[in-house]
Amino acid sequence: MFDITIIIEAAFALIAVVITAIVIPYIKKKTTVAQQEAINNWIRIAVAAAEQIYVGSDRGVEKKAHVIAFLKSKGITFDMESVDAMIEAAVYELTNGFIKVGEAVGVVNPE
């Protein structure tokens, strides 16, 4: 009689390699992209809110502090260099009419 135990073990090992090498990185990449979109939407919302709350020029420090406090309240962790770039991009979009204050900027998943 032929023992297929070795073939079954090899098949399971191959499946584990495929899952480890292809499926897990794919899921991580998709999650990261979704999380990045959510963070960008939260930043746009916070920037638009700061623009409404702190009206006038020379209030950039207050506006940025508001955005950072808002992000922290949502449990978003980040490095400051990245968040600075995203805030500047959102401010650019807002000041150049790509985003209107009070306009919905997208669905944000709180998770």
N, C-alpha and C positions, 0 to 999 in steps of 0.2 A: 504494500500500500504506500502511496505517496503522501509525504508530510507537507502540508501547505502552510504550516506555521511560519516558516522563514519568509515565504512570499507575502503573507499578511503583515508581518512585522516590517518588511521592506516597504510595502505600500503605505503603511501608517507613517513610517519615517519620511517618505517622499511627500506625503500630504502635509506633515508638520513643517518640512522645509519650505514648501510652497506657501503655506500660511504665514510663516515667519518672514520669508523674503519678499512676498508680494502683497498679500492681503493686509497685514498689520501696517506696513508703511502707507498703503493706500488709504486706510481708515484714518490714520494719524494725519495725513496730508489733508484730507477732506475736513476733518474736525478743525484743524488749524485754519483753514480757509474760512470756514463758517464762523469760527471765533473771531478772526480778523475782520470779517464783514460786520459782525455785531459790535466790535470795539469801534470801528470806523463810524458806524451809525450812532453809537453812544457819544462819541466825540462831536459829531455834527450837531446832535441835539444839545449837548452841553455848551458848545460854542454859540449856537443860536440863542440859547437861554441867557448866557452871559452878556451877549450883545443887547438883549432886551433889559436886563437887570442893571447893567453898568453903562448907562448912556453917557456919551461924551468922549472926547479925546483924552489921551494920557491916562487911561484907566486899564491899560494892557495887563499890568501886574495883577490887578484885582480880577480881571476876566480870566487870566490863566489860572490863578489860584482857585477860582470857582470851578473851572473845568476839571482840574486835578482832584479837588475835593469831591466833585460829582462822580468821577471815575472810581475813586477809592470807595465811595459809598456803595457802588455797584459791585465791589469786590474784584475789580479789574487790577491786576498787577502788571507792571510794565517797566521798561527802562526809560528814563527821562529823555534820552536822545530820540527814541522812536516816537514817544508821545509828543514831543516838541514838533517834530516833523508833521505828524498827523494833525496837530492843532493848527499849525501854520497853513497846511493844505485846506483844512476846513474853513479857516478865516478867509483864505484866498477865494474859495468857492462862494462863501457868503458875500464878500465885498464885491465880487464880480458878477453877482446875479445867478450863479449856478444853484444856490440854495437861497430861498427866501425865508426871512425870519417868520416863524409861525407855520411854515410849510412842513408837512410830514416828510421826514427824510428816509423813511423805510421802516420795515418791521424789525424790531429788535427782540431777539430771543433772550430772556433774562438769564438763561443758564449758561 
